[in-house]
Amino acid sequence: MIQCLPNELTNEDVIYSYLLSKQVGDVTSDILQISADRSNPPTFQKITWYESSLQGRGNTTGTTLVPSVNSTLMLTVKATEVSCKDSAKFICKVVISGGRSAQDSAQLNVVGKSFL
């Protein structure tokens, strides 16, 4: 599971979007974006996938933009569907009301083991 969870938010803050990307070597590619969509109550979110290989294996259950103090992006992939190719530095960027944004990253290493 990869989870983007901003801290120090108030009820007055509005989350405009989360962007989850991955970096392998010098190449960074977007995985998915969760953005505000006022025409989609009650979650008010639109999910845009950029990486089809993870879209087919992952789900975003638990992702929410509203209320902002509980806002999170969650990407879950079953352990049986994870491969060594999924190893990467994952970067989460959040855009918040008032022109604020922040990002953080974490390295996820997937190590394969053979069982005889």
Biopython code that builds the backbone (N, CA, C, O; Angstrom):
import numpy as np
from Bio.PDB.StructureBuilder import StructureBuilder

atoms = [
    (1, "MET", "N", (0.848, -1.174, 0.000)),
    (1, "MET", "CA", (0.000, 0.000, 0.000)),
    (1, "MET", "C", (0.892, 1.234, 0.000)),
    (1, "MET", "O", (1.880, 1.303, 0.731)),
    (2, "ILE", "N", (0.537, 2.182, -0.810)),
    (2, "ILE", "CA", (1.179, 3.498, -0.822)),
    (2, "ILE", "C", (0.113, 4.484, -0.399)),
    (2, "ILE", "O", (-0.982, 4.510, -0.962)),
    (3, "GLN", "N", (0.435, 5.300, 0.601)),
    (3, "GLN", "CA", (-0.542, 6.255, 1.117)),
    (3, "GLN", "C", (0.074, 7.644, 1.186)),
    (3, "GLN", "O", (1.162, 7.827, 1.731)),
    (4, "CYS", "N", (-0.630, 8.612, 0.632)),
    (4, "CYS", "CA", (-0.260, 10.021, 0.739)),
    (4, "CYS", "C", (-1.190, 10.641, 1.766)),
    (4, "CYS", "O", (-2.411, 10.624, 1.610)),
    (5, "LEU", "N", (-0.605, 11.180, 2.803)),
    (5, "LEU", "CA", (-1.401, 11.687, 3.922)),
    (5, "LEU", "C", (-0.802, 13.006, 4.398)),
    (5, "LEU", "O", (0.167, 12.993, 5.158)),
    (6, "PRO", "N", (-1.349, 14.143, 3.975)),
    (6, "PRO", "CA", (-0.786, 15.420, 4.414)),
    (6, "PRO", "C", (-1.094, 15.682, 5.883)),
    (6, "PRO", "O", (-2.082, 15.186, 6.424)),
    (7, "ASN", "N", (-0.246, 16.456, 6.506)),
    (7, "ASN", "CA", (-0.492, 16.805, 7.903)),
    (7, "ASN", "C", (-0.686, 18.317, 8.019)),
    (7, "ASN", "O", (-0.473, 19.064, 7.064)),
    (8, "GLU", "N", (-1.084, 18.735, 9.181)),
    (8, "GLU", "CA", (-1.291, 20.157, 9.489)),
    (8, "GLU", "C", (-2.355, 20.813, 8.620)),
    (8, "GLU", "O", (-2.207, 21.970, 8.228)),
    (9, "LEU", "N", (-3.426, 20.086, 8.316)),
    (9, "LEU", "CA", (-4.539, 20.667, 7.582)),
    (9, "LEU", "C", (-5.633, 21.081, 8.553)),
    (9, "LEU", "O", (-5.749, 20.527, 9.646)),
    (10, "THR", "N", (-6.433, 22.057, 8.150)),
    (10, "THR", "CA", (-7.566, 22.494, 8.947)),
    (10, "THR", "C", (-8.847, 22.246, 8.158)),
    (10, "THR", "O", (-8.795, 21.924, 6.971)),
    (11, "ASN", "N", (-9.991, 22.396, 8.814)),
    (11, "ASN", "CA", (-11.278, 22.231, 8.129)),
    (11, "ASN", "C", (-11.487, 23.268, 7.034)),
    (11, "ASN", "O", (-12.293, 23.055, 6.128)),
    (12, "GLU", "N", (-10.777, 24.379, 7.106)),
    (12, "GLU", "CA", (-10.918, 25.432, 6.094)),
    (12, "GLU", "C", (-10.113, 25.136, 4.841)),
    (12, "GLU", "O", (-10.378, 25.715, 3.788)),
    (13, "ASP", "N", (-9.133, 24.242, 4.934)),
    (13, "ASP", "CA", (-8.318, 23.894, 3.778)),
    (13, "ASP", "C", (-9.136, 23.072, 2.789)),
    (13, "ASP", "O", (-10.040, 22.332, 3.176)),
    (14, "VAL", "N", (-8.809, 23.211, 1.522)),
    (14, "VAL", "CA", (-9.434, 22.433, 0.467)),
    (14, "VAL", "C", (-8.312, 21.745, -0.312)),
    (14, "VAL", "O", (-7.366, 22.395, -0.758)),
    (15, "ILE", "N", (-8.425, 20.433, -0.470)),
    (15, "ILE", "CA", (-7.459, 19.687, -1.264)),
    (15, "ILE", "C", (-7.919, 19.735, -2.714)),
    (15, "ILE", "O", (-9.022, 19.291, -3.031)),
    (16, "TYR", "N", (-7.082, 20.269, -3.592)),
    (16, "TYR", "CA", (-7.424, 20.322, -5.008)),
    (16, "TYR", "C", (-7.003, 19.052, -5.729)),
    (16, "TYR", "O", (-7.718, 18.574, -6.610)),
    (17, "SER", "N", (-5.847, 18.499, -5.363)),
    (17, "SER", "CA", (-5.418, 17.281, -6.045)),
    (17, "SER", "C", (-4.256, 16.603, -5.333)),
    (17, "SER", "O", (-3.510, 17.216, -4.569)),
    (18, "TYR", "N", (-4.138, 15.313, -5.617)),
    (18, "TYR", "CA", (-2.970, 14.510, -5.283)),
    (18, "TYR", "C", (-2.423, 13.981, -6.599)),
    (18, "TYR", "O", (-3.190, 13.585, -7.477)),
    (19, "LEU", "N", (-1.107, 13.972, -6.741)),
    (19, "LEU", "CA", (-0.471, 13.366, -7.901)),
    (19, "LEU", "C", (0.559, 12.379, -7.385)),
    (19, "LEU", "O", (1.481, 12.760, -6.665)),
    (20, "LEU", "N", (0.407, 11.103, -7.751)),
    (20, "LEU", "CA", (1.345, 10.070, -7.361)),
    (20, "LEU", "C", (2.191, 9.718, -8.579)),
    (20, "LEU", "O", (1.670, 9.370, -9.638)),
    (21, "SER", "N", (3.497, 9.814, -8.407)),
    (21, "SER", "CA", (4.444, 9.514, -9.481)),
    (21, "SER", "C", (5.468, 8.519, -8.972)),
    (21, "SER", "O", (5.568, 8.265, -7.772)),
    (22, "LYS", "N", (6.232, 7.956, -9.909)),
    (22, "LYS", "CA", (7.333, 7.088, -9.505)),
    (22, "LYS", "C", (8.574, 7.463, -10.301)),
    (22, "LYS", "O", (8.504, 7.882, -11.457)),
    (23, "GLN", "N", (9.707, 7.297, -9.638)),
    (23, "GLN", "CA", (10.978, 7.619, -10.260)),
    (23, "GLN", "C", (11.857, 6.372, -10.240)),
    (23, "GLN", "O", (12.100, 5.782, -9.187)),
    (24, "VAL", "N", (12.323, 5.989, -11.415)),
    (24, "VAL", "CA", (13.262, 4.888, -11.556)),
    (24, "VAL", "C", (14.477, 5.454, -12.280)),
    (24, "VAL", "O", (14.392, 5.835, -13.448)),
    (25, "GLY", "N", (15.593, 5.506, -11.590)),
    (25, "GLY", "CA", (16.774, 6.157, -12.165)),
    (25, "GLY", "C", (16.499, 7.636, -12.349)),
    (25, "GLY", "O", (16.099, 8.328, -11.412)),
    (26, "ASP", "N", (16.716, 8.115, -13.567)),
    (26, "ASP", "CA", (16.484, 9.534, -13.867)),
    (26, "ASP", "C", (15.116, 9.791, -14.490)),
    (26, "ASP", "O", (14.813, 10.924, -14.866)),
    (27, "VAL", "N", (14.289, 8.759, -14.604)),
    (27, "VAL", "CA", (12.994, 8.892, -15.283)),
    (27, "VAL", "C", (11.863, 8.921, -14.259)),
    (27, "VAL", "O", (11.723, 8.009, -13.445)),
    (28, "THR", "N", (11.060, 9.981, -14.313)),
    (28, "THR", "CA", (9.887, 10.111, -13.450)),
    (28, "THR", "C", (8.642, 10.020, -14.320)),
    (28, "THR", "O", (8.550, 10.672, -15.361)),
    (29, "SER", "N", (7.685, 9.206, -13.884)),
    (29, "SER", "CA", (6.432, 9.071, -14.626)),
    (29, "SER", "C", (5.260, 9.129, -13.659)),
    (29, "SER", "O", (5.337, 8.642, -12.531)),
    (30, "ASP", "N", (4.179, 9.731, -14.122)),
    (30, "ASP", "CA", (2.976, 9.840, -13.304)),
    (30, "ASP", "C", (2.229, 8.512, -13.297)),
    (30, "ASP", "O", (2.167, 7.807, -14.304)),
    (31, "ILE", "N", (1.657, 8.184, -12.123)),
    (31, "ILE", "CA", (0.869, 6.965, -11.974)),
    (31, "ILE", "C", (-0.613, 7.288, -11.998)),
    (31, "ILE", "O", (-1.363, 6.750, -12.813)),
    (32, "LEU", "N", (-1.034, 8.179, -11.090)),
    (32, "LEU", "CA", (-2.440, 8.560, -11.041)),
    (32, "LEU", "C", (-2.599, 9.905, -10.359)),
    (32, "LEU", "O", (-1.747, 10.346, -9.587)),
    (33, "GLN", "N", (-3.715, 10.539, -10.667)),
    (33, "GLN", "CA", (-4.055, 11.817, -10.045)),
    (33, "GLN", "C", (-5.486, 11.744, -9.537)),
    (33, "GLN", "O", (-6.393, 11.270, -10.221)),
    (34, "ILE", "N", (-5.655, 12.228, -8.315)),
    (34, "ILE", "CA", (-6.980, 12.384, -7.731)),
    (34, "ILE", "C", (-7.221, 13.881, -7.669)),
    (34, "ILE", "O", (-6.431, 14.605, -7.063)),
    (35, "SER", "N", (-8.286, 14.359, -8.278)),
    (35, "SER", "CA", (-8.529, 15.797, -8.298)),
    (35, "SER", "C", (-9.971, 16.113, -7.914)),
    (35, "SER", "O", (-10.862, 15.270, -8.021)),
    (36, "ALA", "N", (-10.171, 17.330, -7.471)),
    (36, "ALA", "CA", (-11.496, 17.777, -7.048)),
    (36, "ALA", "C", (-12.441, 17.811, -8.238)),
    (36, "ALA", "O", (-12.073, 18.248, -9.328)),
    (37, "ASP", "N", (-13.655, 17.349, -8.016)),
    (37, "ASP", "CA", (-14.691, 17.332, -9.043)),
    (37, "ASP", "C", (-16.023, 17.626, -8.359)),
    (37, "ASP", "O", (-16.639, 16.731, -7.781)),
    (38, "ARG", "N", (-16.458, 18.862, -8.425)),
    (38, "ARG", "CA", (-17.667, 19.279, -7.712)),
    (38, "ARG", "C", (-18.939, 18.618, -8.248)),
    (38, "ARG", "O", (-19.977, 18.666, -7.589)),
    (39, "SER", "N", (-18.875, 18.010, -9.419)),
    (39, "SER", "CA", (-20.067, 17.373, -9.977)),
    (39, "SER", "C", (-20.180, 15.896, -9.581)),
    (39, "SER", "O", (-21.005, 15.169, -10.136)),
    (40, "ASN", "N", (-19.355, 15.448, -8.623)),
    (40, "ASN", "CA", (-19.349, 14.036, -8.248)),
    (40, "ASN", "C", (-19.536, 13.847, -6.739)),
    (40, "ASN", "O", (-18.628, 13.359, -6.066)),
    (41, "PRO", "N", (-20.716, 14.230, -6.193)),
    (41, "PRO", "CA", (-20.932, 14.017, -4.763)),
    (41, "PRO", "C", (-21.128, 12.535, -4.461)),
    (41, "PRO", "O", (-21.545, 11.808, -5.363)),
    (42, "PRO", "N", (-20.861, 12.049, -3.281)),
    (42, "PRO", "CA", (-20.384, 12.773, -2.110)),
    (42, "PRO", "C", (-18.856, 12.839, -2.008)),
    (42, "PRO", "O", (-18.327, 13.543, -1.147)),
    (43, "THR", "N", (-18.140, 12.113, -2.881)),
    (43, "THR", "CA", (-16.676, 12.089, -2.744)),
    (43, "THR", "C", (-16.004, 13.293, -3.388)),
    (43, "THR", "O", (-14.899, 13.670, -2.996)),
    (44, "PHE", "N", (-16.652, 13.892, -4.359)),
    (44, "PHE", "CA", (-16.119, 15.067, -5.047)),
    (44, "PHE", "C", (-14.713, 14.820, -5.579)),
    (44, "PHE", "O", (-13.846, 15.689, -5.484)),
    (45, "GLN", "N", (-14.488, 13.630, -6.142)),
    (45, "GLN", "CA", (-13.166, 13.351, -6.667)),
    (45, "GLN", "C", (-13.221, 12.664, -8.022)),
    (45, "GLN", "O", (-14.144, 11.907, -8.325)),
    (46, "LYS", "N", (-12.219, 12.948, -8.818)),
    (46, "LYS", "CA", (-12.065, 12.345, -10.132)),
    (46, "LYS", "C", (-10.701, 11.650, -10.128)),
    (46, "LYS", "O", (-9.702, 12.239, -9.714)),
    (47, "ILE", "N", (-10.665, 10.408, -10.586)),
    (47, "ILE", "CA", (-9.423, 9.658, -10.637)),
    (47, "ILE", "C", (-8.976, 9.553, -12.089)),
    (47, "ILE", "O", (-9.732, 9.100, -12.949)),
    (48, "THR", "N", (-7.749, 9.974, -12.356)),
    (48, "THR", "CA", (-7.161, 9.879, -13.683)),
    (48, "THR", "C", (-5.940, 8.976, -13.593)),
    (48, "THR", "O", (-4.995, 9.286, -12.868)),
    (49, "TRP", "N", (-5.946, 7.871, -14.315)),
    (49, "TRP", "CA", (-4.828, 6.932, -14.328)),
    (49, "TRP", "C", (-3.903, 7.267, -15.494)),
    (49, "TRP", "O", (-4.365, 7.561, -16.597)),
    (50, "TYR", "N", (-2.605, 7.221, -15.246)),
    (50, "TYR", "CA", (-1.608, 7.438, -16.285)),
    (50, "TYR", "C", (-0.807, 6.164, -16.560)),
    (50, "TYR", "O", (-0.232, 6.021, -17.639)),
    (51, "GLU", "N", (-0.764, 5.243, -15.604)),
    (51, "GLU", "CA", (-0.007, 4.005, -15.787)),
    (51, "GLU", "C", (-0.969, 2.817, -15.780)),
    (51, "GLU", "O", (-1.480, 2.412, -14.735)),
    (52, "SER", "N", (-1.197, 2.277, -16.962)),
    (52, "SER", "CA", (-2.196, 1.221, -17.100)),
    (52, "SER", "C", (-1.795, -0.074, -16.396)),
    (52, "SER", "O", (-2.672, -0.818, -15.957)),
    (53, "SER", "N", (-0.493, -0.369, -16.275)),
    (53, "SER", "CA", (-0.098, -1.620, -15.616)),
    (53, "SER", "C", (-0.477, -1.620, -14.140)),
    (53, "SER", "O", (-0.860, -2.661, -13.607)),
    (54, "LEU", "N", (-0.379, -0.490, -13.480)),
    (54, "LEU", "CA", (-0.808, -0.412, -12.075)),
    (54, "LEU", "C", (-2.317, -0.271, -11.963)),
    (54, "LEU", "O", (-2.912, -0.749, -10.997)),
    (55, "GLN", "N", (-2.935, 0.370, -12.924)),
    (55, "GLN", "CA", (-4.396, 0.513, -12.884)),
    (55, "GLN", "C", (-5.064, -0.855, -12.886)),
    (55, "GLN", "O", (-6.055, -1.065, -12.187)),
    (56, "GLY", "N", (-4.530, -1.778, -13.664)),
    (56, "GLY", "CA", (-5.106, -3.111, -13.753)),
    (56, "GLY", "C", (-4.895, -3.956, -12.509)),
    (56, "GLY", "O", (-5.634, -4.912, -12.275)),
    (57, "ARG", "N", (-3.881, -3.610, -11.699)),
    (57, "ARG", "CA", (-3.565, -4.406, -10.508)),
    (57, "ARG", "C", (-3.920, -3.706, -9.208)),
    (57, "ARG", "O", (-4.059, -4.365, -8.178)),
    (58, "GLY", "N", (-4.071, -2.396, -9.230)),
    (58, "GLY", "CA", (-4.272, -1.642, -8.000)),
    (58, "GLY", "C", (-5.672, -1.115, -7.839)),
    (58, "GLY", "O", (-6.472, -1.104, -8.776)),
    (59, "ASN", "N", (-5.953, -0.672, -6.617)),
    (59, "ASN", "CA", (-7.227, 0.011, -6.394)),
    (59, "ASN", "C", (-6.989, 1.189, -5.457)),
    (59, "ASN", "O", (-5.989, 1.247, -4.742)),
    (60, "THR", "N", (-7.912, 2.103, -5.479)),
    (60, "THR", "CA", (-7.793, 3.335, -4.698)),
    (60, "THR", "C", (-8.854, 3.420, -3.611)),
    (60, "THR", "O", (-9.201, 4.510, -3.157)),
    (61, "THR", "N", (-9.369, 2.268, -3.196)),
    (61, "THR", "CA", (-10.353, 2.247, -2.121)),
    (61, "THR", "C", (-9.751, 2.895, -0.874)),
    (61, "THR", "O", (-8.630, 2.571, -0.482)),
    (62, "GLY", "N", (-10.489, 3.797, -0.261)),
    (62, "GLY", "CA", (-10.005, 4.513, 0.917)),
    (62, "GLY", "C", (-9.518, 5.909, 0.601)),
    (62, "GLY", "O", (-9.254, 6.700, 1.507)),
    (63, "THR", "N", (-9.396, 6.221, -0.691)),
    (63, "THR", "CA", (-8.977, 7.562, -1.096)),
    (63, "THR", "C", (-10.118, 8.542, -0.880)),
    (63, "THR", "O", (-11.264, 8.256, -1.225)),
    (64, "THR", "N", (-9.804, 9.693, -0.310)),
    (64, "THR", "CA", (-10.838, 10.710, -0.100)),
    (64, "THR", "C", (-10.216, 12.101, -0.095)),
    (64, "THR", "O", (-9.097, 12.293, 0.381)),
    (65, "LEU", "N", (-10.953, 13.062, -0.628)),
    (65, "LEU", "CA", (-10.540, 14.463, -0.587)),
    (65, "LEU", "C", (-11.315, 15.241, 0.463)),
    (65, "LEU", "O", (-10.851, 16.274, 0.945)),
    (66, "VAL", "N", (-12.496, 14.744, 0.816)),
    (66, "VAL", "CA", (-13.396, 15.461, 1.704)),
    (66, "VAL", "C", (-13.700, 14.600, 2.920)),
    (66, "VAL", "O", (-13.976, 13.414, 2.741)),
    (67, "PRO", "N", (-13.667, 15.114, 4.142)),
    (67, "PRO", "CA", (-13.174, 16.436, 4.535)),
    (67, "PRO", "C", (-11.644, 16.479, 4.474)),
    (67, "PRO", "O", (-10.981, 15.447, 4.577)),
    (68, "SER", "N", (-11.109, 17.654, 4.309)),
    (68, "SER", "CA", (-9.666, 17.798, 4.087)),
    (68, "SER", "C", (-8.824, 17.261, 5.242)),
    (68, "SER", "O", (-7.727, 16.751, 5.011)),
    (69, "VAL", "N", (-9.309, 17.362, 6.474)),
    (69, "VAL", "CA", (-8.513, 16.882, 7.613)),
    (69, "VAL", "C", (-8.365, 15.362, 7.601)),
    (69, "VAL", "O", (-7.474, 14.832, 8.265)),
    (70, "ASN", "N", (-9.215, 14.651, 6.863)),
    (70, "ASN", "CA", (-9.109, 13.195, 6.722)),
    (70, "ASN", "C", (-8.664, 12.792, 5.320)),
    (70, "ASN", "O", (-8.708, 11.614, 4.966)),
    (71, "SER", "N", (-8.242, 13.753, 4.537)),
    (71, "SER", "CA", (-7.896, 13.518, 3.145)),
    (71, "SER", "C", (-6.693, 12.587, 3.010)),
    (71, "SER", "O", (-5.721, 12.696, 3.758)),
    (72, "THR", "N", (-6.774, 11.670, 2.045)),
    (72, "THR", "CA", (-5.670, 10.749, 1.785)),
    (72, "THR", "C", (-5.792, 10.148, 0.393)),
    (72, "THR", "O", (-6.893, 10.000, -0.137)),
    (73, "LEU", "N", (-4.672, 9.809, -0.181)),
    (73, "LEU", "CA", (-4.639, 9.024, -1.406)),
    (73, "LEU", "C", (-4.071, 7.662, -1.028)),
    (73, "LEU", "O", (-3.000, 7.573, -0.428)),
    (74, "MET", "N", (-4.791, 6.604, -1.379)),
    (74, "MET", "CA", (-4.332, 5.248, -1.070)),
    (74, "MET", "C", (-4.315, 4.423, -2.352)),
    (74, "MET", "O", (-5.315, 4.331, -3.063)),
    (75, "LEU", "N", (-3.167, 3.829, -2.629)),
    (75, "LEU", "CA", (-3.037, 2.891, -3.739)),
    (75, "LEU", "C", (-2.627, 1.558, -3.147)),
    (75, "LEU", "O", (-1.581, 1.450, -2.507)),
    (76, "THR", "N", (-3.452, 0.543, -3.361)),
    (76, "THR", "CA", (-3.192, -0.779, -2.818)),
    (76, "THR", "C", (-3.066, -1.784, -3.961)),
    (76, "THR", "O", (-3.893, -1.816, -4.872)),
    (77, "VAL", "N", (-2.019, -2.602, -3.897)),
    (77, "VAL", "CA", (-1.808, -3.682, -4.848)),
    (77, "VAL", "C", (-1.639, -4.956, -4.030)),
    (77, "VAL", "O", (-0.853, -4.990, -3.083)),
    (78, "LYS", "N", (-2.378, -6.004, -4.394)),
    (78, "LYS", "CA", (-2.258, -7.273, -3.680)),
    (78, "LYS", "C", (-0.815, -7.765, -3.747)),
    (78, "LYS", "O", (-0.156, -7.631, -4.778)),
    (79, "ALA", "N", (-0.329, -8.333, -2.650)),
    (79, "ALA", "CA", (1.047, -8.827, -2.580)),
    (79, "ALA", "C", (1.338, -9.839, -3.681)),
    (79, "ALA", "O", (2.458, -9.897, -4.188)),
    (80, "THR", "N", (0.354, -10.626, -4.050)),
    (80, "THR", "CA", (0.554, -11.634, -5.092)),
    (80, "THR", "C", (0.669, -11.031, -6.487)),
    (80, "THR", "O", (1.031, -11.729, -7.434)),
    (81, "GLU", "N", (0.365, -9.740, -6.623)),
    (81, "GLU", "CA", (0.423, -9.075, -7.921)),
    (81, "GLU", "C", (1.551, -8.056, -8.021)),
    (81, "GLU", "O", (1.655, -7.345, -9.020)),
    (82, "VAL", "N", (2.394, -7.978, -6.999)),
    (82, "VAL", "CA", (3.532, -7.061, -7.005)),
    (82, "VAL", "C", (4.731, -7.775, -7.614)),
    (82, "VAL", "O", (4.958, -8.957, -7.358)),
    (83, "SER", "N", (5.499, -7.041, -8.428)),
    (83, "SER", "CA", (6.698, -7.627, -9.031)),
    (83, "SER", "C", (7.908, -6.736, -8.748)),
    (83, "SER", "O", (7.767, -5.607, -8.279)),
    (84, "CYS", "N", (9.075, -7.254, -9.035)),
    (84, "CYS", "CA", (10.306, -6.480, -8.828)),
    (84, "CYS", "C", (10.303, -5.200, -9.668)),
    (84, "CYS", "O", (10.957, -4.222, -9.307)),
    (85, "LYS", "N", (9.575, -5.205, -10.779)),
    (85, "LYS", "CA", (9.477, -4.011, -11.623)),
    (85, "LYS", "C", (8.772, -2.858, -10.916)),
    (85, "LYS", "O", (8.850, -1.716, -11.367)),
    (86, "ASP", "N", (8.085, -3.147, -9.810)),
    (86, "ASP", "CA", (7.382, -2.101, -9.064)),
    (86, "ASP", "C", (8.311, -1.330, -8.120)),
    (86, "ASP", "O", (7.893, -0.338, -7.523)),
    (87, "SER", "N", (9.555, -1.770, -7.979)),
    (87, "SER", "CA", (10.513, -1.039, -7.147)),
    (87, "SER", "C", (10.740, 0.340, -7.739)),
    (87, "SER", "O", (11.002, 0.474, -8.934)),
    (88, "ALA", "N", (10.639, 1.361, -6.906)),
    (88, "ALA", "CA", (10.811, 2.737, -7.380)),
    (88, "ALA", "C", (10.811, 3.687, -6.199)),
    (88, "ALA", "O", (10.504, 3.308, -5.068)),
    (89, "LYS", "N", (11.161, 4.919, -6.487)),
    (89, "LYS", "CA", (10.965, 6.009, -5.539)),
    (89, "LYS", "C", (9.601, 6.591, -5.878)),
    (89, "LYS", "O", (9.393, 7.086, -6.986)),
    (90, "PHE", "N", (8.679, 6.535, -4.936)),
    (90, "PHE", "CA", (7.331, 7.056, -5.161)),
    (90, "PHE", "C", (7.233, 8.468, -4.609)),
    (90, "PHE", "O", (7.696, 8.745, -3.502)),
    (91, "ILE", "N", (6.629, 9.356, -5.385)),
    (91, "ILE", "CA", (6.534, 10.773, -5.038)),
    (91, "ILE", "C", (5.067, 11.160, -4.987)),
    (91, "ILE", "O", (4.310, 10.894, -5.920)),
    (92, "CYS", "N", (4.675, 11.787, -3.894)),
    (92, "CYS", "CA", (3.303, 12.250, -3.746)),
    (92, "CYS", "C", (3.313, 13.774, -3.646)),
    (92, "CYS", "O", (4.003, 14.348, -2.803)),
    (93, "LYS", "N", (2.550, 14.411, -4.506)),
    (93, "LYS", "CA", (2.419, 15.864, -4.476)),
    (93, "LYS", "C", (0.967, 16.199, -4.182)),
    (93, "LYS", "O", (0.060, 15.633, -4.791)),
    (94, "VAL", "N", (0.746, 17.113, -3.253)),
    (94, "VAL", "CA", (-0.604, 17.546, -2.916)),
    (94, "VAL", "C", (-0.712, 19.047, -3.175)),
    (94, "VAL", "O", (0.189, 19.815, -2.837)),
    (95, "VAL", "N", (-1.829, 19.450, -3.780)),
    (95, "VAL", "CA", (-2.107, 20.863, -4.027)),
    (95, "VAL", "C", (-3.276, 21.256, -3.143)),
    (95, "VAL", "O", (-4.338, 20.635, -3.180)),
    (96, "ILE", "N", (-3.064, 22.303, -2.342)),
    (96, "ILE", "CA", (-4.024, 22.733, -1.323)),
    (96, "ILE", "C", (-4.455, 24.165, -1.619)),
    (96, "ILE", "O", (-3.724, 24.916, -2.265)),
    (97, "SER", "N", (-5.639, 24.542, -1.147)),
    (97, "SER", "CA", (-6.146, 25.896, -1.340)),
    (97, "SER", "C", (-5.122, 26.931, -0.879)),
    (97, "SER", "O", (-4.237, 26.651, -0.071)),
    (98, "GLY", "N", (-5.274, 28.123, -1.417)),
    (98, "GLY", "CA", (-4.363, 29.205, -1.054)),
    (98, "GLY", "C", (-3.062, 29.157, -1.825)),
    (98, "GLY", "O", (-2.093, 29.819, -1.453)),
    (99, "GLY", "N", (-3.031, 28.380, -2.896)),
    (99, "GLY", "CA", (-1.833, 28.300, -3.721)),
    (99, "GLY", "C", (-0.709, 27.483, -3.109)),
    (99, "GLY", "O", (0.432, 27.555, -3.564)),
    (100, "ARG", "N", (-1.024, 26.705, -2.080)),
    (100, "ARG", "CA", (0.009, 25.904, -1.425)),
    (100, "ARG", "C", (0.114, 24.534, -2.069)),
    (100, "ARG", "O", (-0.868, 23.974, -2.558)),
    (101, "SER", "N", (1.331, 24.010, -2.056)),
    (101, "SER", "CA", (1.543, 22.636, -2.489)),
    (101, "SER", "C", (2.756, 22.085, -1.749)),
    (101, "SER", "O", (3.602, 22.835, -1.263)),
    (102, "ALA", "N", (2.820, 20.782, -1.677)),
    (102, "ALA", "CA", (3.947, 20.129, -1.019)),
    (102, "ALA", "C", (4.114, 18.756, -1.637)),
    (102, "ALA", "O", (3.175, 18.196, -2.201)),
    (103, "GLN", "N", (5.316, 18.222, -1.525)),
    (103, "GLN", "CA", (5.527, 16.863, -1.988)),
    (103, "GLN", "C", (6.555, 16.173, -1.110)),
    (103, "GLN", "O", (7.397, 16.810, -0.476)),
    (104, "ASP", "N", (6.461, 14.860, -1.093)),
    (104, "ASP", "CA", (7.384, 14.037, -0.335)),
    (104, "ASP", "C", (7.551, 12.734, -1.102)),
    (104, "ASP", "O", (6.760, 12.422, -1.992)),
    (105, "SER", "N", (8.577, 11.982, -0.754)),
    (105, "SER", "CA", (8.827, 10.746, -1.473)),
    (105, "SER", "C", (9.305, 9.653, -0.527)),
    (105, "SER", "O", (9.757, 9.919, 0.586)),
    (106, "ALA", "N", (9.192, 8.423, -1.002)),
    (106, "ALA", "CA", (9.677, 7.272, -0.244)),
    (106, "ALA", "C", (10.098, 6.204, -1.241)),
    (106, "ALA", "O", (9.478, 6.029, -2.290)),
    (107, "GLN", "N", (11.150, 5.503, -0.899)),
    (107, "GLN", "CA", (11.654, 4.422, -1.738)),
    (107, "GLN", "C", (10.960, 3.120, -1.367)),
    (107, "GLN", "O", (10.859, 2.777, -0.189)),
    (108, "LEU", "N", (10.484, 2.397, -2.373)),
    (108, "LEU", "CA", (9.872, 1.088, -2.155)),
    (108, "LEU", "C", (10.682, 0.069, -2.952)),
    (108, "LEU", "O", (10.720, 0.110, -4.182)),
    (109, "ASN", "N", (11.322, -0.836, -2.236)),
    (109, "ASN", "CA", (12.108, -1.887, -2.886)),
    (109, "ASN", "C", (11.346, -3.204, -2.810)),
    (109, "ASN", "O", (10.930, -3.631, -1.732)),
    (110, "VAL", "N", (11.167, -3.842, -3.960)),
    (110, "VAL", "CA", (10.505, -5.137, -4.016)),
    (110, "VAL", "C", (11.595, -6.160, -4.307)),
    (110, "VAL", "O", (12.289, -6.074, -5.320)),
    (111, "VAL", "N", (11.734, -7.118, -3.418)),
    (111, "VAL", "CA", (12.770, -8.141, -3.573)),
    (111, "VAL", "C", (12.091, -9.482, -3.814)),
    (111, "VAL", "O", (11.268, -9.927, -3.014)),
    (112, "GLY", "N", (12.441, -10.113, -4.913)),
    (112, "GLY", "CA", (11.868, -11.418, -5.224)),
    (112, "GLY", "C", (12.628, -12.530, -4.526)),
    (112, "GLY", "O", (13.847, -12.462, -4.373)),
    (113, "LYS", "N", (11.913, -13.536, -4.111)),
    (113, "LYS", "CA", (12.514, -14.707, -3.493)),
    (113, "LYS", "C", (11.992, -15.943, -4.213)),
    (113, "LYS", "O", (10.814, -16.038, -4.555)),
    (114, "SER", "N", (12.886, -16.869, -4.429)),
    (114, "SER", "CA", (12.438, -18.120, -5.038)),
    (114, "SER", "C", (12.303, -19.178, -3.958)),
    (114, "SER", "O", (13.134, -19.272, -3.055)),
    (115, "PHE", "N", (11.274, -19.954, -4.060)),
    (115, "PHE", "CA", (11.006, -21.013, -3.087)),
    (115, "PHE", "C", (11.102, -22.341, -3.808)),
    (115, "PHE", "O", (10.423, -22.568, -4.810)),
    (116, "LEU", "N", (11.937, -23.204, -3.299)),
    (116, "LEU", "CA", (12.122, -24.529, -3.930)),
    (116, "LEU", "C", (11.419, -25.599, -3.147)),
    (116, "LEU", "O", (11.462, -26.770, -3.524)),
]
sb = StructureBuilder()
sb.init_structure("model")
sb.init_model(0)
sb.init_chain("A")
sb.init_seg("    ")
for serial, (resi, resn, name, xyz) in enumerate(atoms, 1):
    if name == "N":
        sb.init_residue(resn, " ", resi, " ")
    sb.init_atom(name, np.array(xyz, "f"), 0.0, 1.0, " ", f" {name:<3s}", serial, name[0])
structure = sb.get_structure()
